């Protein structure tokens, strides 16, 4: 989707340089991506609510280097969290290492780990693959914004779903999509079904 134009008569979407008309549009993407697509069409409420739910880029590395796990093997867990720096720093990137053998019940002579941020600690001969992902950042402002969904959902025929509405997991994205479906169904119950153009 390249562009969205909203008016009282409906929604026009530009996709692959072609315009299409709909009654409603669903943004199933990150909050910052939705705002970028809306551009100047974003309402003040959308700028406030979605703008407070920021994303950050995280480096994600699949490896077999157990030095990123706790020193005591008995302390190994599915999720192992390490935060560098002092408590006075406002924004610190955590190093989170998932022990995939525990998390996914993998039986192997190797311990497969997935670490977020801090690839410099991983021995290069134990590095299997690296990726860059964007994850929602949970702050006081973003948690407060989650409670303001009613200010933006369904307004101007526009809906937003994504993991940022809850705890950031894939399942949370699915739950938010189901909530959007319920919202659309409720909005359609009072409308003439023969007048509907569809939803994008």
Buried (B, 14 or more C-beta within 10 A) or exposed (E): BEBBEBEEEBBBBBEEEEEBEBBBBBBBBBBBBBBEBBEEBBBEEBEBBBBBBBBEEBBBBBBBBBEBBBEEEEEBEEEBEBEEEEEEEEEEBEBBBBBBBBBEEEEEEEBBBBBBBBBEBBEEEBBBEEEEEEBBBBBEEBEEBBEBBEBBBBEBBBBBBBBBBBEBEEEBBEBBBEBBBEBBEEBBEEEEEEEEEEBB
